[in-house]
Amino acid sequence: MLSPLREDSPRRIGPYAIRARLGAGGMGEVFLGDRDDGSGPAAVKTVRRDVARDPGFRSRFRREITVARSVTGPRLAPLLDGDADAEVPWLATEYVAGPTLSAAVRGAGAMGEAEVRMLGAGLALALAAVHAAGIVHRDVKPGNVMLAADGPRLIDFGIARDPGGTPLTTTSRMVGSPAFMSPEHVAGSGRVVPASDIFCLASVLCFAATGRDPFGDGPVAAVLYRVKYVEADLAEVPAGLRAVLEECLTAEPAARPT
């Protein structure tokens, strides 16, 4: 959703003239920007100054840019540009016009079975491209799914990493969104594998089909316990979708479909 710029909002980031705010999160803000060459709008993500002062975070952000450049596919928002060494680090991706899956379901209710099938097919294509590049997304959730006119887009590789790379997170730092984590996320970030994205994809599709988080709500610790030890509640999932989602939500990563 577009919001007006605030007094302290930047008017220019790199080569982009900033037109509006798209949102904000724990690490910074996202703006709508136009490049001077008229190549079209972009979503420009910035990092808060206090976060940018952390050398470890700059390394992580630099890796995010590298990761995003390495992954391309029809259901992904491609990276356009980025600068991890700027005073305020930033990256720009293709602007996807449309609501997030989270906003759409919260606002209009659960999707029908045919819509969920189309959503699942599109996100599966996106994850196939991610995994083919040797990357684990690690944060597949409704807020990272944009519903464009021509189909869904998976966005935000902010906590993605090469499975063979050195993790820049610690065991004391939670990486991901509790209601849409896999058991491996809960066990520790070093155990997250491509199959973890499949578990999270199934949780996203359960949310789309029912309008509810698959492992319920409440205190974070309670949600994480249910993710790790309790089966998801699929009672309201259409019967035609239940079997494949049950397979994807299997506790053992190796037993999940690709």
N, C-alpha and C positions, 0 to 999 in steps of 0.2 A: 504494500500500500504506500502510495506517495504521500509524503508529509513535507510541509514547507521547511526551508532552511531556518536554523536558529541564528541568533546574532553571532555566536561563536563558531558556527559551521564554516568550514573552508569553502572558498569560492572557486578554487582551482586545486587539483591534485594531479601532479605530473602534467601530461598533455590534455587533461580533461577539465572542461568547464563544468562546474557542479551546478545542477538544476534543482535537486530535491533530495530529501532523506528517504531511504528505503527501509531502514530499520537499525537496530542496535543490539549488541550482545555483550557478553562479559568482557570481550577483548577489544571492542571498538565499535565503529559505525559503518554502515553501508550507504552509499550515495548513488544517485542517478547522475551520470556524467555524459557529456558530449565531447567527442574528440574534435580538434580544430579542423581536421581534414574532411569532416563530414561523413565519416565512415559509419556513423550510427551510434545509438546509445549504448552505454555500458554500465554494469553494476560495479562500483569502485569501493573496495573494502579497505578500510584504514584500521590501524592499531593504535590504541590509547598510548599517550606519551609515556606514562608510568610503566606500562607493560613493555614498550619498545626499549626502555633503558636496560632491560634484562638481556645480557648477551646471549643467554640460552634461548630466549624467545626469538631473538632475531635469527638465530640459526634455524630454529624451527620454521619461522616464516619464510626464510630463504628456501628451505626444503619444500614448503608448501608450493611455492612458485614453480620449482623444478618438477614436482609431482604433477601439478596441474598442466604443465606444458607437455608432459609425456603421455597424457591420456586424452584420446579423442574418440568420439562416437556420436551417433545420431540422437542419443537421449542424455547428452551431457552439455553443460554450458561451457564452451571452450575458453581458455585463458587468452586474453588479448595482450596484456602487458603487466608489468609489475616492477617494484623497486624495494628490495628489503633493506637497502642501505640509506634510504631517504630519511630525513629528520623524523617524519611520520611515515613509517613503512606502509605500502599500499600494493594492492593488486586489482586488476580490472578483468572481469569476465563478461561474456556476452549477456546483455540484459534480457531476461525472460519475462515477458509481459504476462501476468496472471497471478493468481493467489497461490500461497503454499497449500499443500494438502491439509495441513493442520487447520489453517484458517477456513478452508472450504468445508471441511467436515464439521468443524465447530459451528460454522454459520448456517449450513444447509442440511446437516445431518448425514447419516451413513449413505454410501454409494450402493447402487444396485449391483447384482452379481456380474452382469456384463461389463459394467464400468470398472469393477475391481479386476476382472480378467484383463482388460485392456491396460489398466494401470500396472498390473503385475508383469505383463509382457514387456512393456516399455522399460520398466525399472530393471528387469532381468537383462535386457539388452545393454543397459547402462553398466550394470555390474559385470557383464561379460567383457566389456571393453576395459573396465578398471582392472579386473583380474588378469586379463591378457597382457596388460602392461606390467604385471608383477606387483600391483599395488593393492592394499587393503584400505577400503574407504574408512571404516571404523566408526562412522556416525550416521548410519542410514536411519532417518527418522522423518516423521511427517513434515517437520519444519525445513528439511533439506530437500523436499520434493516440490518442484514448481509445476503447476498445471497450466501449460501453455495451450494455445488454441489447437496446435497440431500434435499434442501429446505431452506426457510428463517429461521433466528434466530433473536429473539428480545433480545437486549442486554441493558446494562447500567441501573441499578436500583439506580443511584446516587441521584435522588430526589424522589424515592419511599418512602412511609411511610405507616405504619399501620393506617387505618382510625380512630382507637380509640386512637392512640398515640398522644403525644403532638407535634404539628408542630414546627420544628426548623427554620422555615422561618418567615419573617415578612411581613406585608402588603406592605411595601415599597420595597420589593425585588421580582423581577419577577422570577418565577420558571417555566421553560419550554422554548419552542422556538416559537416566536410570530406567524409565519405562520401556526403552527401546534398545537395551543392551542384550548381549548374549551371556550365557554362563561364563564364557571365557573372559569377557570384559570384567565381570565381577571378580573372577579369580586373579586377574592381574593383566595389565596391558601387554606384557610380553607373550601372552598366550593367545592373543587375537590372531586369527588366520582368515583366509578368504571365506571359509565356511561360516565364520562369525557374521559376515555381511548377509549371508543367506538367512540365518536365524533372524537378524534384524529386519530384513525385507519381509519375512513372514509376519512379524509383529506389526509392521507398517500396514500390510494388507488386512490384517485382522482389525486394526483401527479403522481403516477405510470402510470395511464391510459392516462394522458394528457401531462406530462412533464412540467406542470406548477403548481405553488403553488395555492391552491384552493381559497384563499382570496387575490390573487394578491400580488404585491410587493410595494415598496415605503417606506416612513418613518414608523418606528415601531408603532407610535400612530395611523396612518391611517390603518395599517393592523389589529391592535387590535380592532379598531372601527368596521371594517368590520366583524371580527370574532364574535363580540358581537351583532351587530345590523343588519348585511346584510347577505343574503343567499349566500352560496358558488356558484361560477360559474361552473355549471355542463354541460354547453352546449356541450363541446367536449368529455364528458364521454360517452362511448358506451351505447346505449339505454338499453341493457340487464343488465347493472350494475346500471343504474341511480336510479331506485326505491329504492333499498336497501340502497344505499348511502344517498339518501334523508332522509330516516328514521333515519339513524345513525346521520345525521347532524341536526336533529330537535333541536330547541333551548331548549326545556324542557327536562332535563335529564331523568325523569321518563318515557317519551314517546319513548325513544330510545330502540332498541332491545338489548338483552343481548349478 
